[in-house]
Amino acid sequence: MASDPISRLIDQWKRERPDLDASPMGLVGRVLRLAVLLERRVEATLARFDLTLWQFDVLATLRRSGKPYRLSPTQLMREVMLSSGAMTNRIDRLESRGLVKRCPEPADRRSVQIELTPEGKRLVDRAIAARFEEAREVTRFIGAHDRDLLERGLSRLLLALEEQTSAPP
C-alpha cells in the first residue's frame, strides 16, 4: 500500500509507543480524513447551485420521498437527523428562498407538511445529478471489486455503531 499521511502517523506511533496497537487507526484515521476531503468536494459541487450541504440534505430528502414531495416536520427531522429547533430554522430559510412551502395537513388542521416547490424540485434535481456525478468521479480511483468490499465493510461498521449509539446504556 502506498504511504499516505495515516500510514506515517501509524509508523510514528509504533516507534513512540510500541506497547500500543495503532493499527485500528488505519481505518478510523482514513475514514475521518476522507470525510473531510469528501465533504469539501460535495460543498464545492453544491456551491455551483447556491446550496449548502444542509440545504441540499433537506431538499434531497423531500425529493426522494416521492410525489407529492412532502413530509411532516417530524419525518423530515428524523430523516436528516436534526433537532426540532434546527429543523424549524432550516425550513424557514428554505421557505424564504421559495424552495419549500408549508401546507396544512388535511387530516389535522394544527399540523403542517413541508413540500418541495416546483422551483425547489428543479434546483434539487440539477444538484442531485451533479452530486451523483461527483460521487462517480471520486469512486473511479478504486476498482469495482474493492468498491464492493469497502461498501459492505463500511455498511457493517455503520450499522454496528448506529445500533450501539441508539442502544440504551
MDTraj code that builds the backbone (N, CA, C; nanometers):
import mdtraj as md
import numpy as np

residues = "MET ALA SER ASP PRO ILE SER ARG LEU ILE ASP GLN TRP LYS ARG GLU ARG PRO ASP LEU ASP ALA SER PRO MET GLY LEU VAL GLY ARG VAL LEU ARG LEU ALA VAL LEU LEU GLU ARG ARG VAL GLU ALA THR LEU ALA ARG PHE ASP LEU THR LEU TRP GLN PHE ASP VAL LEU ALA THR LEU ARG ARG SER GLY LYS PRO TYR ARG LEU SER PRO THR GLN LEU MET ARG GLU VAL MET LEU SER SER GLY ALA MET THR ASN ARG ILE ASP ARG LEU GLU SER ARG GLY LEU VAL LYS ARG CYS PRO GLU PRO ALA ASP ARG ARG SER VAL GLN ILE GLU LEU THR PRO GLU GLY LYS ARG LEU VAL ASP ARG ALA ILE ALA ALA ARG PHE GLU GLU ALA ARG GLU VAL THR ARG PHE ILE GLY ALA HIS ASP ARG ASP LEU LEU GLU ARG GLY LEU SER ARG LEU LEU LEU ALA LEU GLU GLU GLN THR SER ALA PRO PRO".split()
xyz = np.array([
    [0.0844, -0.1173, 0.0000],
    [0.0000, 0.0000, 0.0000],
    [0.0892, 0.1239, 0.0000],
    [0.0505, 0.2240, -0.0765],
    [0.1268, 0.3489, -0.0816],
    [0.1206, 0.4178, 0.0543],
    [0.2260, 0.4911, 0.0828],
    [0.2320, 0.5619, 0.2106],
    [0.1496, 0.6906, 0.2020],
    [0.0535, 0.7011, 0.2894],
    [-0.0284, 0.8215, 0.2983],
    [-0.0055, 0.8825, 0.4368],
    [-0.0655, 0.9979, 0.4656],
    [-0.0425, 1.0606, 0.5972],
    [-0.0790, 0.9699, 0.7155],
    [-0.1795, 0.8850, 0.6978],
    [-0.2209, 0.7973, 0.8070],
    [-0.1167, 0.6867, 0.8286],
    [-0.0583, 0.6363, 0.7204],
    [0.0493, 0.5362, 0.7337],
    [0.1647, 0.5936, 0.8128],
    [0.2011, 0.7164, 0.7819],
    [0.3107, 0.7812, 0.8548],
    [0.2747, 0.7996, 1.0019],
    [0.1524, 0.8384, 1.0295],
    [0.1058, 0.8552, 1.1672],
    [0.1183, 0.7229, 1.2438],
    [0.0750, 0.6144, 1.1826],
    [0.0814, 0.4825, 1.2474],
    [0.2266, 0.4423, 1.2718],
    [0.3107, 0.4650, 1.1714],
    [0.4533, 0.4330, 1.1888],
    [0.5144, 0.5116, 1.3044],
    [0.4782, 0.6374, 1.3156],
    [0.5301, 0.7193, 1.4255],
    [0.4834, 0.6662, 1.5606],
    [0.3575, 0.6270, 1.5697],
    [0.3083, 0.5720, 1.6968],
    [0.3729, 0.4381, 1.7283],
    [0.3966, 0.3573, 1.6270],
    [0.4664, 0.2289, 1.6505],
    [0.6051, 0.2538, 1.7092],
    [0.6717, 0.3575, 1.6585],
    [0.8050, 0.3912, 1.7083],
    [0.7974, 0.4494, 1.8504],
    [0.7036, 0.5416, 1.8729],
    [0.6960, 0.6125, 2.0002],
    [0.6251, 0.5338, 2.1105],
    [0.5253, 0.4532, 2.0715],
    [0.4508, 0.3747, 2.1706],
    [0.4322, 0.2326, 2.1195],
    [0.5408, 0.1548, 2.1136],
    [0.5304, 0.0174, 2.0630],
    [0.4414, -0.0716, 2.1496],
    [0.4097, -0.0245, 2.2694],
    [0.3235, -0.1020, 2.3586],
    [0.1759, -0.0928, 2.3193],
    [0.1421, 0.0002, 2.2290],
    [0.0033, 0.0179, 2.1851],
    [-0.0138, -0.0318, 2.0421],
    [-0.1305, -0.0869, 2.0142],
    [-0.1617, -0.1297, 1.8778],
    [-0.2267, -0.0132, 1.8043],
    [-0.1519, 0.0507, 1.7181],
    [-0.2029, 0.1666, 1.6435],
    [-0.2738, 0.1266, 1.5146],
    [-0.2743, -0.0024, 1.4804],
    [-0.3289, -0.0445, 1.3519],
    [-0.4769, -0.0073, 1.3298],
    [-0.5643, -0.0068, 1.4327],
    [-0.7030, 0.0343, 1.4063],
    [-0.7145, 0.1784, 1.3549],
    [-0.6123, 0.2594, 1.3834],
    [-0.6135, 0.3963, 1.3340],
    [-0.6030, 0.4017, 1.1820],
    [-0.5586, 0.2926, 1.1215],
    [-0.5524, 0.2885, 0.9755],
    [-0.6897, 0.3110, 0.9149],
    [-0.7851, 0.2363, 0.9619],
    [-0.9219, 0.2506, 0.9112],
    [-0.9872, 0.3783, 0.9629],
    [-0.9845, 0.3970, 1.0937],
    [-1.0541, 0.5113, 1.1536],
    [-0.9952, 0.6435, 1.1043],
    [-0.8636, 0.6534, 1.1048],
    [-0.7986, 0.7765, 1.0603],
    [-0.8281, 0.8075, 0.9147],
    [-0.8257, 0.7052, 0.8305],
    [-0.8544, 0.7273, 0.6882],
    [-1.0003, 0.7659, 0.6664],
    [-1.0918, 0.7032, 0.7370],
    [-1.2330, 0.7391, 0.7225],
    [-1.2549, 0.8842, 0.7651],
    [-1.1941, 0.9235, 0.8767],
    [-1.2093, 1.0618, 0.9226],
    [-1.1502, 1.1609, 0.8228],
    [-1.0328, 1.1303, 0.7709],
    [-0.9696, 1.2209, 0.6736],
    [-1.0491, 1.2250, 0.5438],
    [-1.0952, 1.1086, 0.4988],
    [-1.1788, 1.1047, 0.3784],
    [-1.3064, 1.1855, 0.3965],
    [-1.3656, 1.1795, 0.5151],
    [-1.4880, 1.2554, 0.5403],
    [-1.4642, 1.4045, 0.5176],
    [-1.3520, 1.4542, 0.5653],
    [-1.3190, 1.5965, 0.5466],
    [-1.3016, 1.6277, 0.3980],
    [-1.2226, 1.5465, 0.3291],
    [-1.1961, 1.5716, 0.1872],
    [-1.3219, 1.5573, 0.1024],
    [-1.4024, 1.4561, 0.1313],
    [-1.5252, 1.4355, 0.0549],
    [-1.6261, 1.5475, 0.0796],
    [-1.6359, 1.5914, 0.2045],
    [-1.7290, 1.6999, 0.2346],
    [-1.6898, 1.8280, 0.1606],
    [-1.5621, 1.8553, 0.1516],
    [-1.5160, 1.9729, 0.0762],
    [-1.5576, 1.9632, -0.0702],
    [-1.5418, 1.8450, -0.1283],
    [-1.5794, 1.8253, -0.2694],
    [-1.7298, 1.8424, -0.2879],
    [-1.8069, 1.7848, -0.1970],
    [-1.9528, 1.7962, -0.2067],
    [-1.9945, 1.9427, -0.1942],
    [-1.9366, 2.0127, -0.0984],
    [-1.9712, 2.1542, -0.0798],
    [-1.9370, 2.2361, -0.2037],
    [-1.8234, 2.2079, -0.2670],
    [-1.7850, 2.2796, -0.3886],
    [-1.8840, 2.2506, -0.5015],
    [-1.9273, 2.1261, -0.5120],
    [-2.0258, 2.0896, -0.6137],
    [-2.1580, 2.1623, -0.5894],
    [-2.2034, 2.1622, -0.4655],
    [-2.3320, 2.2245, -0.4328],
    [-2.3273, 2.3764, -0.4423],
    [-2.2107, 2.4350, -0.4193],
    [-2.1973, 2.5811, -0.4279],
    [-2.2318, 2.6309, -0.5683],
    [-2.2108, 2.5490, -0.6689],
    [-2.2478, 2.5872, -0.8065],
    [-2.3978, 2.6109, -0.8195],
    [-2.4753, 2.5563, -0.7263],
    [-2.6210, 2.5708, -0.7278],
    [-2.6694, 2.6640, -0.6173],
    [-2.5751, 2.7337, -0.5544],
    [-2.6045, 2.8226, -0.4419],
    [-2.6729, 2.7463, -0.3288],
    [-2.6230, 2.6249, -0.3043],
    [-2.6757, 2.5400, -0.1977],
    [-2.5640, 2.5024, -0.1019],
    [-2.5992, 2.4932, 0.0248],
    [-2.5093, 2.4365, 0.1248],
    [-2.5451, 2.2897, 0.1405],
    [-2.4614, 2.2170, 0.2113],
    [-2.4869, 2.0744, 0.2323],
    [-2.6169, 2.0528, 0.3088],
    [-2.6426, 2.1329, 0.4132],
    [-2.7662, 2.1135, 0.4898],
    [-2.8891, 2.1453, 0.4048],
    [-2.8803, 2.2470, 0.3198],
    [-2.9944, 2.2791, 0.2335],
    [-3.0207, 2.1644, 0.1364],
    [-2.9133, 2.1134, 0.0777],
    [-2.9256, 2.0012, -0.0129],
    [-2.9868, 1.8807, 0.0573],
    [-2.9414, 1.8513, 0.1798],
    [-2.9941, 1.7361, 0.2536],
    [-3.1454, 1.7454, 0.2707],
    [-3.1945, 1.8624, 0.3080],
    [-3.3393, 1.8789, 0.3284],
    [-3.4134, 1.8658, 0.1953],
    [-3.3656, 1.9345, 0.0925],
    [-3.4321, 1.9287, -0.0378],
    [-3.4269, 1.7881, -0.0972],
    [-3.3126, 1.7229, -0.0874],
    [-3.2988, 1.5874, -0.1420],
    [-3.3854, 1.4880, -0.0651],
    [-3.4000, 1.5080, 0.0646],
    [-3.4861, 1.4201, 0.1447],
    [-3.6309, 1.4318, 0.0984],
    [-3.6762, 1.5542, 0.0759],
    [-3.8117, 1.5743, 0.0244],
    [-3.8258, 1.5138, -0.1153],
    [-3.7261, 1.5336, -0.2001],
    [-3.7323, 1.4844, -0.3379],
    [-3.7375, 1.3333, -0.3425],
    [-3.6569, 1.2660, -0.2609],
    [-3.6541, 1.1195, -0.2668],
    [-3.7732, 1.0561, -0.1958],
    [-3.8524, 1.1372, -0.1245],
    [-3.9719, 1.0830, -0.0593],
    [-4.0800, 1.0494, -0.1615],
    [-4.0671, 1.0976, -0.2839],
    [-4.1636, 1.0704, -0.3896],
    [-4.2789, 1.1693, -0.3861],
    [-4.3560, 1.1679, -0.4950],
    [-4.4685, 1.2605, -0.5040],
    [-4.5594, 1.2422, -0.3853],
    [-4.6084, 1.3469, -0.3280],
    [-4.6028, 1.4881, -0.3686],
    [-4.4822, 1.5632, -0.3121],
    [-4.3732, 1.4930, -0.2783],
    [-4.2506, 1.5537, -0.2248],
    [-4.2821, 1.6335, -0.0990],
    [-4.3468, 1.5659, -0.0073],
    [-4.3977, 1.6312, 0.1138],
    [-4.3777, 1.5393, 0.2331],
    [-4.3294, 1.5969, 0.3436],
    [-4.3127, 1.5237, 0.4688],
    [-4.3533, 1.6146, 0.5839],
    [-4.3879, 1.5538, 0.6955],
    [-4.4131, 1.6335, 0.8156],
    [-4.2788, 1.6832, 0.8672],
    [-4.2781, 1.7919, 0.9432],
    [-4.1520, 1.8370, 1.0014],
    [-4.0838, 1.7281, 1.0855],
    [-4.1629, 1.6471, 1.1553],
    [-4.1055, 1.5389, 1.2370],
    [-4.0385, 1.4339, 1.1488],
    [-4.1058, 1.3950, 1.0396],
    [-4.0454, 1.2980, 0.9481],
    [-3.9163, 1.3531, 0.8879],
    [-3.9216, 1.4783, 0.8480],
    [-3.8049, 1.5430, 0.7894],
    [-3.6910, 1.5501, 0.8902],
    [-3.7238, 1.5854, 1.0122],
    [-3.6255, 1.5954, 1.1203],
    [-3.5562, 1.4605, 1.1420],
    [-3.6334, 1.3524, 1.1427],
    [-3.5756, 1.2182, 1.1619],
    [-3.4859, 1.1792, 1.0451],
    [-3.5319, 1.2087, 0.9244],
    [-3.4558, 1.1705, 0.8049],
    [-3.3213, 1.2421, 0.7965],
    [-3.3169, 1.3687, 0.8348],
    [-3.1908, 1.4434, 0.8266],
    [-3.1194, 1.4512, 0.9612],
    [-3.1766, 1.3851, 1.0624],
    [-3.1159, 1.3704, 1.1948],
    [-3.0816, 1.5043, 1.2596],
    [-3.1845, 1.5863, 1.2780],
    [-3.1688, 1.7177, 1.3406],
    [-3.2644, 1.7317, 1.4576],
    [-3.2372, 1.8320, 1.5411],
    [-3.3313, 1.8673, 1.6477],
    [-3.4460, 1.9470, 1.5863],
    [-3.5568, 1.9579, 1.6581],
    [-3.6717, 2.0301, 1.6029],
    [-3.6418, 2.1784, 1.5853],
    [-3.5660, 2.2383, 1.6768],
    [-3.5311, 2.3795, 1.6636],
    [-3.4477, 2.4053, 1.5398],
    [-3.3502, 2.3210, 1.5157],
    [-3.2659, 2.3359, 1.3974],
    [-3.3477, 2.3149, 1.2705],
    [-3.4386, 2.2177, 1.2735],
    [-3.5203, 2.1901, 1.1551],
    [-3.6112, 2.3083, 1.1240],
    [-3.6727, 2.3662, 1.2260],
    [-3.7610, 2.4814, 1.2047],
    [-3.6834, 2.5950, 1.1392],
    [-3.5638, 2.6222, 1.1880],
    [-3.4805, 2.7277, 1.1311],
    [-3.4475, 2.6987, 0.9844],
    [-3.4156, 2.5758, 0.9541],
    [-3.3801, 2.5385, 0.8167],
    [-3.5005, 2.5472, 0.7241],
    [-3.6141, 2.5036, 0.7725],
    [-3.7354, 2.5136, 0.6916],
    [-3.7662, 2.6605, 0.6635],
    [-3.7563, 2.7445, 0.7665],
    [-3.7807, 2.8880, 0.7482],
    [-3.6901, 2.9456, 0.6398],
    [-3.5637, 2.9110, 0.6441],
    [-3.4679, 2.9661, 0.5483],
    [-3.4935, 2.9153, 0.4066],
    [-3.5277, 2.7877, 0.3931],
    [-3.5589, 2.7342, 0.2606],
    [-3.6907, 2.7915, 0.2083],
    [-3.7850, 2.8132, 0.2987],
    [-3.9138, 2.8724, 0.2593],
    [-3.8931, 3.0164, 0.2103],
    [-3.8059, 3.0902, 0.2765],
    [-3.7805, 3.2292, 0.2352],
    [-3.7167, 3.2356, 0.0964],
    [-3.6512, 3.1290, 0.0544],
    [-3.5938, 3.1221, -0.0813],
    [-3.6924, 3.0660, -0.1832],
    [-3.8107, 3.0268, -0.1369],
    [-3.9115, 2.9731, -0.2282],
    [-3.8857, 2.8303, -0.2713],
    [-3.8054, 2.7561, -0.1948],
    [-3.7710, 2.6189, -0.2313],
    [-3.8611, 2.5157, -0.1658],
    [-3.9209, 2.5516, -0.0524],
    [-4.0198, 2.4666, 0.0147],
    [-4.1353, 2.5552, 0.0590],
    [-4.2471, 2.4897, 0.0884],
    [-4.3606, 2.5626, 0.1452],
    [-4.4275, 2.4772, 0.2501],
    [-4.4921, 2.5444, 0.3436],
    [-4.5697, 2.4754, 0.4469],
    [-4.7122, 2.4608, 0.3952],
    [-4.7651, 2.3394, 0.4073],
    [-4.9022, 2.3108, 0.3637],
    [-4.9791, 2.2557, 0.4824],
    [-5.1023, 2.3027, 0.5026],
    [-5.1819, 2.2468, 0.6128],
    [-5.2057, 2.0975, 0.5913],
    [-5.2016, 2.0235, 0.6995],
    [-5.2289, 1.8795, 0.6964],
    [-5.3799, 1.8624, 0.6896],
    [-5.4319, 1.8010, 0.5825],
    [-5.5780, 1.7881, 0.5682],
    [-5.6455, 1.7147, 0.6851],
    [-5.5797, 1.6148, 0.7404],
    [-5.6398, 1.5349, 0.8472],
    [-5.6325, 1.6040, 0.9833],
    [-5.5413, 1.6988, 0.9981],
    [-5.5228, 1.7653, 1.1268],
    [-5.4806, 1.9092, 1.1009],
    [-5.5737, 2.0023, 1.1127],
    [-5.5500, 2.1426, 1.0780],
    [-5.4410, 2.2072, 1.1646],
    [-5.4063, 2.1454, 1.2768],
    [-5.2997, 2.2010, 1.3619],
    [-5.1616, 2.1665, 1.3098],
    [-5.1532, 2.0709, 1.2190],
    [-5.0251, 2.0228, 1.1676],
    [-4.9997, 2.0764, 1.0272],
    [-4.8728, 2.0771, 0.9914],
    [-4.8351, 2.1169, 0.8559],
    [-4.7475, 2.0085, 0.7946],
    [-4.7370, 2.0141, 0.6654],
    [-4.6450, 1.9305, 0.5886],
    [-4.5490, 2.0253, 0.5175],
    [-4.4268, 1.9819, 0.4986],
    [-4.3279, 2.0604, 0.4259],
    [-4.3193, 2.0007, 0.2858],
    [-4.3406, 2.0853, 0.1872],
    [-4.3461, 2.0385, 0.0494],
    [-4.2430, 2.1114, -0.0360],
    [-4.1812, 2.0376, -0.1231],
    [-4.0884, 2.0931, -0.2205],
    [-4.1681, 2.1745, -0.3220],
    [-4.1280, 2.2965, -0.3481],
    [-4.1949, 2.3774, -0.4506],
    [-4.1431, 2.3341, -0.5881],
    [-4.2125, 2.3713, -0.6945],
    [-4.1602, 2.3395, -0.8286],
    [-4.0181, 2.3947, -0.8488],
    [-3.9924, 2.5151, -0.8001],
    [-3.8577, 2.5723, -0.8107],
    [-3.7581, 2.4882, -0.7311],
    [-3.7966, 2.4464, -0.6103],
    [-3.7100, 2.3622, -0.5280],
    [-3.6820, 2.2295, -0.5952],
    [-3.7822, 2.1718, -0.6591],
    [-3.7641, 2.0438, -0.7283],
    [-3.6684, 2.0588, -0.8457],
    [-3.6863, 2.1646, -0.9247],
    [-3.5956, 2.1864, -1.0380],
    [-3.4509, 2.2019, -0.9903],
    [-3.4328, 2.2815, -0.8847],
    [-3.2984, 2.3059, -0.8326],
    [-3.2360, 2.1779, -0.7780],
    [-3.3091, 2.1051, -0.6958],
    [-3.2507, 1.9852, -0.6353],
    [-3.2283, 1.8764, -0.7397],
    [-3.3113, 1.8685, -0.8428],
    [-3.2871, 1.7707, -0.9487],
    [-3.1552, 1.7990, -1.0207],
    [-3.1263, 1.9252, -1.0470],
    [-2.9986, 1.9613, -1.1094],
    [-2.8826, 1.9321, -1.0146],
    [-2.8990, 1.9682, -0.8884],
    [-2.7931, 1.9467, -0.7890],
    [-2.7682, 1.7976, -0.7662],
    [-2.8732, 1.7176, -0.7649],
    [-2.8579, 1.5723, -0.7449],
    [-2.7770, 1.5118, -0.8587],
    [-2.8067, 1.5526, -0.9821],
    [-2.7325, 1.4997, -1.0964],
    [-2.5838, 1.5328, -1.0818],
    [-2.5526, 1.6550, -1.0425],
    [-2.4124, 1.6946, -1.0231],
    [-2.3512, 1.6206, -0.9049],
    [-2.4283, 1.6019, -0.7997],
    [-2.3799, 1.5323, -0.6796],
    [-2.3470, 1.3869, -0.7113],
    [-2.4353, 1.3199, -0.7874],
    [-2.4095, 1.1812, -0.8250],
    [-2.2870, 1.1720, -0.9167],
    [-2.2719, 1.2681, -1.0069],
    [-2.1556, 1.2690, -1.0960],
    [-2.0273, 1.2880, -1.0153],
    [-2.0314, 1.3755, -0.9156],
    [-1.9150, 1.3980, -0.8306],
    [-1.8796, 1.2694, -0.7556],
    [-1.9779, 1.1978, -0.7059],
    [-1.9534, 1.0715, -0.6351],
    [-1.8949, 0.9669, -0.7312],
    [-1.9463, 0.9634, -0.8531],
    [-1.8919, 0.8706, -0.9532],
    [-1.7459, 0.9036, -0.9818],
    [-1.7156, 1.0316, -0.9927],
    [-1.5789, 1.0765, -1.0192],
    [-1.4845, 1.0329, -0.9069],
    [-1.5262, 1.0464, -0.7839],
    [-1.4422, 1.0080, -0.6695],
    [-1.4178, 0.8573, -0.6674],
    [-1.5207, 0.7803, -0.6951],
    [-1.5074, 0.6346, -0.6833],
    [-1.4306, 0.5721, -0.7988],
    [-1.3983, 0.6494, -0.8990],
    [-1.3205, 0.5941, -1.0116],
    [-1.1785, 0.5551, -0.9696],
    [-1.1338, 0.6035, -0.8536],
    [-0.9984, 0.5749, -0.8077],
    [-0.9811, 0.4317, -0.7585],
    [-1.0905, 0.3606, -0.7365],
    [-1.0805, 0.2207, -0.6929],
    [-1.1678, 0.1344, -0.7832],
    [-1.1265, 0.0114, -0.8000],
    [-1.1986, -0.0806, -0.8873],
    [-1.3307, -0.1259, -0.8257],
    [-1.4140, -0.1850, -0.9108],
    [-1.5473, -0.2285, -0.8695],
    [-1.5418, -0.3299, -0.7549],
    [-1.4492, -0.4257, -0.7610],
    [-1.4386, -0.5276, -0.6561],
    [-1.4035, -0.4632, -0.5217],
    [-1.3011, -0.3777, -0.5221],
    [-1.2616, -0.3097, -0.3984],
    [-1.3738, -0.2192, -0.3483],
    [-1.4430, -0.1539, -0.4394],
    [-1.5539, -0.0668, -0.4016],
    [-1.6644, -0.1479, -0.3322],
    [-1.6961, -0.2644, -0.3864],
    [-1.7983, -0.3503, -0.3255],
    [-1.7561, -0.3967, -0.1859],
    [-1.6304, -0.4392, -0.1729],
    [-1.5800, -0.4821, -0.0415],
    [-1.5843, -0.3665, 0.0588],
    [-1.5402, -0.2518, 0.0144],
    [-1.5388, -0.1340, 0.1003],
    [-1.6806, -0.0962, 0.1429],
    [-1.7728, -0.0956, 0.0486],
    [-1.9122, -0.0636, 0.0819],
    [-1.9697, -0.1600, 0.1841],
    [-1.9474, -0.2897, 0.1636],
    [-2.0009, -0.3887, 0.2577],
    [-1.9396, -0.3715, 0.3957],
    [-1.8091, -0.3548, 0.4014],
    [-1.7421, -0.3394, 0.5303],
    [-1.7849, -0.2120, 0.6018],
    [-1.7908, -0.1026, 0.5297],
    [-1.8330, 0.0230, 0.5919],
    [-1.9795, 0.0178, 0.6342],
    [-2.0615, -0.0516, 0.5575],
    [-2.2023, -0.0665, 0.5952],
    [-2.2155, -0.1446, 0.7259],
    [-2.1391, -0.2522, 0.7397],
    [-2.1418, -0.3292, 0.8649],
    [-2.0963, -0.2433, 0.9824],
    [-1.9906, -0.1676, 0.9618],
    [-1.9396, -0.0806, 1.0674],
    [-2.0424, 0.0259, 1.1045],
    [-2.1025, 0.0876, 1.0039],
    [-2.2039, 0.1901, 1.0289],
    [-2.3229, 0.1327, 1.1063],
    [-2.3725, 0.0180, 1.0632],
    [-2.4863, -0.0438, 1.1329],
    [-2.4521, -0.0767, 1.2782],
    [-2.3334, -0.1302, 1.3006],
    [-2.2928, -0.1657, 1.4369],
    [-2.2823, -0.0411, 1.5247],
    [-2.2217, 0.0643, 1.4710],
    [-2.2067, 0.1866, 1.5506],
    [-2.3416, 0.2557, 1.5724],
    [-2.4280, 0.2556, 1.4716],
    [-2.5615, 0.3122, 1.4860],
    [-2.6387, 0.2374, 1.5948],
    [-2.6315, 0.1051, 1.5910],
    [-2.7014, 0.0234, 1.6903],
    [-2.6462, 0.0496, 1.8303],
    [-2.5151, 0.0574, 1.8410],
    [-2.4508, 0.0830, 1.9696],
    [-2.4875, 0.2215, 2.0213],
    [-2.4957, 0.3184, 1.9322],
    [-2.5281, 0.4563, 1.9703],
    [-2.6727, 0.4687, 2.0143],
    [-2.7631, 0.3944, 1.9488],
    [-2.9054, 0.4068, 1.9826],
    [-2.9476, 0.3161, 2.0979],
    [-2.8613, 0.2229, 2.1361],
    [-2.8960, 0.1321, 2.2461],
    [-2.8885, 0.2079, 2.3797],
    [-2.9856, 0.1833, 2.4675],
    [-2.9804, 0.2498, 2.5983],
    [-2.8611, 0.2003, 2.6793],
    [-2.8017, 0.2865, 2.7616],
    [-2.6846, 0.2455, 2.8394],
    [-2.7161, 0.1422, 2.9460],
])
top = md.Topology()
chain = top.add_chain()
for i, resn in enumerate(residues, 1):
    res = top.add_residue(resn, chain, resSeq=i)
    for name in ("N", "CA", "C"):
        top.add_atom(name, md.element.get_by_symbol(name[0]), res)
traj = md.Trajectory(xyz[None], top)
